[in-house]
Amino acid sequence: MTATALLLARHGQTVWHAGNRYAGVSDVALTDTGRAQAEALGRWTAGHPVDAVWTSPLSRAVATAAPACRALGLTPHREPDLRECDFGVVEGRTLAEFAERDPAAAEAFRADPVAHPFPGAEDPRAAAARGTAALRRIAAAHPGERVLVVAHNTLLRLVLCTLLHIPLPEYRRVLPRLHNAALTELRIDGGQAALLSLNTPCTY
């Protein structure tokens, strides 16, 4: 099988970023900074063309991918399994606010976010499985091609840990965050995945 290059990008900055609020399934808009980040990603993609663009169905991901699609004349594919994790009771809140309300649960989350997700949240193992399966389907659909995939911070970190055989409970420590509209490049070749770059800014 011919390897596929997946260029993974977290969506641009949203209106909840300033307060570091969890935006999972909530459909929050990009800020002016987020829109500028999306335009920078579009300019980068125009100079480093891809063969296809896939996005999460959430509007912040679709809007981030839009400049790249315009630059290359591509129609984006939307993949429901690339949506962000549902963070349950912490949707729209910060970890600090949750800790004030339930310090024991917050401490358990910090110690092992997979064994102790937020109340009402999606099981991180299920999110990792659906996101990983989505990337494998995308790679299989584009053998030998370069594909831009715009999705979300927590989902992509869980998927990277799965594909790179990093213990899932370590995702917050090993990958503290993916920068908005920066690129992480993966090579998928059959069942094997290789990390080629992480958090590369779209400024060159």
Backbone hydrogen bonds, N-H to C=O, Kabsch-Sander energy under -0.5 kcal/mol:
donor,donor_aa,acceptor,acceptor_aa,energy
4,T,188,I,-2.7
5,A,145,E,-2.5
6,L,4,T,-0.6
6,L,186,L,-3.0
7,L,5,A,-0.6
7,L,147,V,-3.4
8,L,6,L,-0.8
8,L,184,T,-3.2
9,A,149,V,-3.0
10,R,179,H,-0.6
10,R,182,A,-0.7
11,H,151,A,-1.8
12,G,60,R,-0.6
15,V,29,A,-2.0
17,H,14,T,-1.7
20,N,17,H,-1.7
21,R,16,W,-2.4
22,Y,90,V,-0.5
22,Y,93,R,-2.8
24,G,22,Y,-0.6
28,V,26,S,-1.2
31,T,13,Q,-1.9
35,R,31,T,-2.4
36,A,32,D,-2.1
37,Q,33,T,-2.3
38,A,34,G,-2.0
39,E,35,R,-2.1
40,A,36,A,-2.2
41,L,37,Q,-2.2
42,G,38,A,-2.1
43,R,39,E,-2.5
44,W,40,A,-2.4
45,T,41,L,-2.5
46,A,42,G,-2.0
47,G,43,R,-1.3
48,H,44,W,-1.1
51,D,146,R,-3.3
52,A,146,R,-1.0
54,W,148,L,-2.9
55,T,77,H,-2.7
56,S,150,V,-1.9
61,A,58,L,-1.2
62,V,58,L,-2.0
63,A,59,S,-2.9
64,T,60,R,-1.1
65,A,61,A,-1.9
66,A,62,V,-1.2
69,C,65,A,-2.1
70,R,66,A,-2.5
71,A,67,P,-2.4
72,L,68,A,-1.7
73,G,69,C,-1.2
74,L,69,C,-2.0
77,H,53,V,-2.9
79,E,55,T,-3.0
82,L,79,E,-2.3
83,R,80,P,-1.6
87,F,85,C,-0.6
89,V,119,P,-2.5
90,V,87,F,-1.9
91,E,88,G,-1.8
92,G,22,Y,-3.4
93,R,90,V,-2.8
98,F,94,T,-2.0
99,A,95,L,-2.5
100,E,96,A,-1.7
101,R,97,E,-1.4
102,D,98,F,-2.9
106,A,102,D,-2.2
107,E,103,P,-2.3
108,A,104,A,-2.2
109,F,105,A,-2.2
110,R,106,A,-2.3
111,A,107,E,-2.0
112,D,108,A,-2.3
116,H,112,D,-2.0
121,A,118,F,-2.3
122,E,86,D,-2.6
126,A,123,D,-0.6
127,A,123,D,-2.2
128,A,124,P,-2.7
129,A,125,R,-2.0
130,R,126,A,-2.5
131,G,127,A,-2.6
132,T,128,A,-2.4
133,A,129,A,-2.3
134,A,130,R,-2.0
135,L,131,G,-2.2
136,R,132,T,-2.2
137,R,133,A,-2.2
138,I,134,A,-2.4
139,A,135,L,-2.6
140,A,136,R,-2.3
141,A,137,R,-1.6
142,H,138,I,-0.8
142,H,139,A,-0.9
144,G,2,T,-0.6
144,G,3,A,-0.6
145,E,142,H,-1.9
147,V,5,A,-2.8
148,L,52,A,-2.4
149,V,7,L,-2.9
150,V,54,W,-2.6
151,A,9,A,-2.5
151,A,149,V,-0.6
156,L,152,H,-2.5
157,R,153,N,-1.9
158,L,154,T,-2.5
159,V,155,L,-2.4
160,L,156,L,-2.8
161,C,157,R,-2.3
162,T,158,L,-2.0
163,L,159,V,-2.9
164,L,160,L,-2.2
165,H,162,T,-0.9
166,I,161,C,-2.7
170,E,167,P,-2.1
171,Y,168,L,-1.9
173,R,170,E,-0.5
174,V,170,E,-3.1
175,L,171,Y,-1.6
181,A,10,R,-2.3
182,A,179,H,-1.7
183,L,200,T,-2.9
184,T,8,L,-2.3
185,E,197,S,-0.9
186,L,6,L,-2.8
186,L,184,T,-0.5
187,R,194,A,-2.7
188,I,4,T,-2.8
188,I,186,L,-0.5
189,D,187,R,-0.6
189,D,192,Q,-2.8
192,Q,189,D,-2.0
194,A,187,R,-2.0
196,L,185,E,-3.0
196,L,194,A,-0.6
197,S,185,E,-1.3
200,T,183,L,-3.2
203,T,201,P,-1.4
